[in-house]
């Protein structure tokens, strides 16, 4: 390494160290996140690269950024750090990478701008604010999911996409994705981000933190609602009429054909054991604060998953229970077409207060009457403002909410929590 290259590395490292110190001094809730990130030199890459466990940089790129504006390296480092805190890297391979990169960069810049801290400000910020305002109106909010959906569904033209990239990008995302092995995984960053969210409440007293950071932390930390995966928890073993090729020995079969003139020694089994959905309960909160539109969207989502022939037995036993402060109705469906008919003719019954306990008592009565062969679980679609049962049932329970709400009480420790997006449910219709 020649003297000039070494000097550039030393200067760039000093700049980044001072930048990190400045961030921690002004945003103390980011100290843990900053401490977890290592800085790594990669000469000649011409950029900085974000990954879940490191800040990879070209020293000459940092020096040029500093020469352009002394605050630019701070902004770049903070931008990269927020990507990690908001868990942007972990969704990258599941989506259109170009659109996800734009969405992640846009919300990261929005978060920084709403902090309104002069030490992080750049001369182009006023232009960025104008573009983000338009994007927020078009997308219905400034979270990566909303922006990504807007860019994907509206087929935004190439010129606009390129402008977004130039405006919002501070780092390169090529290290995102499962092809890389990281010292910090998604669970590690979730814990860090949970701590930041908790500390943010104390930090924000008397300060302007803005809604963007809070909203994006909530979005990043909400439990991903993979409804199909949740329904798998309710699967049981059962025989299905189908050739069981896994337990069929082709050697004996072909040997018999040869030895006995096309007479096989064995035939394939005409049934096989599979895990499929059979017995479970869907409880629907029909209190005054739950809309018919969202309940129908939830039911349609359920139908779309269950209508896949690989998911359910030809005969099922699903109880659809409507309840506010008391059980209002119970509809038993035994096949998927019955569920489809129920959704088509759905009418809501209730509009009173919310109490979850009557459903659990009623389900116990059904079990005592022998209504279930093997009840695996209950999904309770609700706004969350009700009285939870104290006793844990001996089957899985999932409380499914629409959106995050700090006023909502925590679900019981023995249950699971899922958060749905209201717009997605409305789009199911």
N, C-alpha and C positions, 0 to 999 in steps of 0.2 A: 504494500500500500504506500503510495507516494505521500509526500508531506501535505499537499493541497487537499487530497482526499481525506486524510486523517483530520486535518483542520476543519473541513466541512462537517465531518461526523461529530466532532466535539462541539462545534457551534450549534448544530442542529439539535443535539441532545440537550444542551443548555437551554435553548429556546423552548423545547418541549417540556423540560422539567419546570421551568418558570411558568409555562402555560398551565401545567397541571396544578401547580401550587396556587395559581390565581383562581382556577376553577374551584378547588377545595376550600379556599378562603371565602369565596362568595356563595358557594352552594355546598354547605357542609354536609348535606344529606347525600351528596355524591361521593363522599370520601371512600366508602367501602368499595364502590364500583371502580373508582380510580386505582385503588390499591391492588385490585385483582388483575389489572391489565398490565402486561409487559410491553415494552417498546422494543421493536426489532428492526434493524437496518437492512434494507434491500436496495443496494445501489443499482441505479440504472432503470428502475421500474417507472420513474417519472411521475409518481403519484404517492398517495397514502392508501393503504388497504385496511379495511376493517375485518376483524374476525372475532369470534366470541372470547378469545383469550389473549389477543395481542393487537397492538397498533403497529402495523408494518409501514415503514416509510423510507423514501429516498431522501437522503440529507439535502441534496441540491434542491429538491422540490420544496422542502421546508424553508430553506434559506431564501428562495425566490418569493415564497408566500410572505415571509417576514419583511422582505424588502418592499413588496407591494403595499403592505399594511401591517404594522406591528401586531395588530389584533387578529390577523387572519389565522395564524397557527393556533391560537386559543380557540377560535371558532371551529376550525377543522377538528381539533382534538375533542371538543365538547360534542360536536355533531357525531363523531364516531362513537363516543361513549354512550350517547343516548340511543344509538342503534342497539347496543347490547342491553341496556336497561329495558328497552321496549321490545326485546326479543325478536327483532326483525329478521335475523339470519335464519331462524328455524322454520319459517314458512316458505323460504325462497324456492326450494326445489319442487314444491307442490303446485306452483303457479307459473304464469307467464313472467319470466324473470325480468324482462325489460319494464313491464308495467308495475311489477312489485317493487323494483328498485326506485322507480319514480315516486310511487306512493310512500315508500319508507323515507326517502329523502325529503319529500314535501312535508310530512308530519313532523319530522325531526327539526326542520327549519322553523316550522310554526311554533313548536315547543320553545325553541330558543328565543324567537322574537317576542313571544308573550312574556318571557322572563323580564324583558325590558331592562337589561343590565348594560350600561354603557361600555364596559370592558369587553363585551362580546359583540358589539355593534360593528357593522361594516357599511361602507358607503352605498352599497346597492340594496340596503334593507328596505327602503321605502318602496322600491319597485317590487321587491319580493312580497311585501305585505299586500300590495294591490293584486298580484297574481294569486296569492293564497286566498284572498277574499273571494275572488271569482270562482276559484276551485272549490272552496267551501260551499258556496251557493249551488254549484253544479252537482257536487257529490253528496250534499246533504250533511256534511260534517268533515272534520279533519282527523280521521283515523285511517290507517292504511287499508283496512278492509273496505271502507266506504269509497275511498279514492280509487282503489284497485277495481272495484265493481263498476264505478263510473267509467273509468278508462276502458275497461273490457267490454261493457255492454253498449257503450255509445260509439265505439270505434273512432276514437279521437284521431284527427288527421296527423300525419307525420310531422309537419312543421310545428304543430303545437307540442307534440311529444318531445321533439328535439329541443324546443325552447324550455320545457320543463326540466329536461336533463341538465342543460347549461345553467339554469337558474338555481336549482335546488341541490345538485350534487356537490359534495365536498370530498368524498372518498370513493374508492373503488370497492365493489362488492364481490370480486371474483373468488374470494376465499369462503364465501357463504356456501353452505350445502353439506350433505352427509359424506361427500368424498373426502372431507378433511377430518382429521381426528383432533379434538380439542381437549385441553386440560379442564376446561369448564363446560359443562353440558347445560341443556335447557333448564333442568331442575335447579342447578346451582344459580343460574341467573334469575329464575323465578323467586328464589329465596332472597337474593339481593334486592330485587325489585319490590318484593313485599315489604322489606325493611324500609326501603326508600319511601314507599307509599305511606307507611306508618309515621316516619320521621317528618314527612312533608307537612302533615297537619300542624305540628309544632312550629316548623320553620315558616310556614305561610302566614302566621299571625302578624298582622301589620305590614305584610309585604305583598307585592303583586306577583303572584306565581302564574296566574292565568288558568283558564280552563283546559287548555290543550294538553298540558302535562298530566293533569289529573285524569282527563278522559282517556288519554292513550295508555296510561298505567292500568286503568280499569280494563281497557280493551285487551291489553297484553296479558293481564293476569286472570282474566275470566276463564273458567274452565271451558275448554273447547267442546261444543255440543256435537259430538259425532253420534247421532241418534242410532245409526245402524250398529255401532260398536256397543252402545248401551243395551240395545235389544238383545245382543248376543249373551248378555248376562242372564237372560231369561230363557235360554235354550236348554232343552233336555234331550237325552238320548231316546231314540225311537226307531222302529223298523220302517223303512221305506221300500216300496215295491220298485226295485231297480236292479240291474245286473251289478253284482259286487265283484268288479274286476280285480280289486286289491287282494281278495282271498281266493282267487281262481288261478289254478296252476295250469298254464298252457302246455307244459311238458307232458303231463299225463293225458291231457285232452288230445294232443296231436299224436301221441303214441297209440292211443286207442283207435283213432281213425286209421292209422297205418296197419295195426295188428289185426283188427277185427273188421276190416273192409268198411270204413266210414262209420263205425260204431264207437262213439266216444266212451272212455272209461268214466269220465266225470262230466257233469254239466255245471255251468256257472250258477252260483246262488242267485235266486230271483228276489232277494231282498238284501238290504244292507242297513247297518246301524249308523244313524247320522244325528248330529245335534241340530235341532230345529226348534222354532218357537211354538209353544203350545198353550200353556196356561199362564196368563198374567192379567193384571188389572190396569186400566187407564182411568185415573180419577181426574175430573175436570172441575176446576174451581169456577163456580157460576155466581160468585158474589158480584156486587154492583160494580166493582172496579175492573172486572175482566170482560173484555169485549167479545162479542160473537165472532167478529172477523178474525181475531187472533186464535180463538179456540178452533175455528174451522181450519185455519192454516196449520195448526198443530196436528189436527186429525188427518189432513191431507198428506202431511209429511209422513205420518205413521203409515198411511195406506200405501204410499209409494214404495216404502221400504218393504212392507209386508207382502206387497203384490209380486215381489220377486220370488219366483218359484223355489229358489234355493233357500229361502228364509223360513218358510213355515210348513207345517204339516197340512195335508189336504183338509183335515178337520182341526179346528182350533177351539179354544175356550177363552175368549176375551170378554171381560166385563167392563163396560163403559159406564162409569158412575158419575153422575152430576151431583155436586154438593156445594152448598154455601155454608150455613151454620148447621144444616142437617141434610141427610141424603134426600135428594129430590127425585132421582130416577136411576134405574139400573137396566142397561140394555146388554143382553148377552148375545154375542155373535159367534157363530161356529164355523164360518168360512169368510174368505176375503170379500166375496161379493156382498155378503151381508154388511160388512163394514162400509163398503162403498155406498150402499143404499142408505145406511145410517147417516153418513156424511152428507149425502145429497139432500136428505130430508131433515137435516139437523135443526132442532129448535132448542134454544137455551131455556133452562128452568132454574129459577133461583132469585138472584138479585138481592140477597140479604147480606148479613155479616159473614165473616170467614172463620171457620173452625175446622181444622183438619181431622180432629179426633173421631167424629162420627163415621168417616169412611173406614178407618182402621177397625172400629168396632163392628161395622157392617161386614167387612171382609172376613172377620173372625166368625161371624154368624154363618156366612156362606161356606166357610171351610167345615164348620161343625155339621152343616147339612149335606156335606159331601159334594159340593159344587165343583171342587177342583181335585184333579187327580194328583197334581204335583205343582202347587203354586210357586213360581220362581221369583216373582217380583211385582212391584207396583210403581207406576210412574204417575206422579201428581203434578199436573200442569196448573200453575197458580201464580198469583201476583206476589205471594209470600207473606201477606199481612194477615196471619191467622195464628191459631193456638196449636202448637205441635204436641203430639202425644209424648209422654215421658218414657213409656216402656218400648223397648226395641222389639219389633216383630221378628219372626224367624225366616224372613224372606227379604230380598233386596228392596230398598226404597230409593227412588230418585225424585227429588223435587226439581222441577223444570220451571225456570223463571224467564220472563222477558226483560232483558236488560239488567244492568247492575243498579243497585240502589243502596246507598249507605244507611238509609233508615230501616232497611229490612233486617230483621233479626237473623242471626246465624241459624242454619239448619242443625238439627240434632247431630251429635258426633257419629251416631250409628247410620246416618243416611248419606247419600251423595247429592251433590248440587250440580245442576247444569244451567247454563245461561244461553238463551236463544236471542236471535236478532229479530226485532219486530218487523223490519222491512222484508226480511227473508220469508217470514211466515205470511205476510200479506201477499208476497209474490207467488206463494204456492197456489193461490186461488186462480 
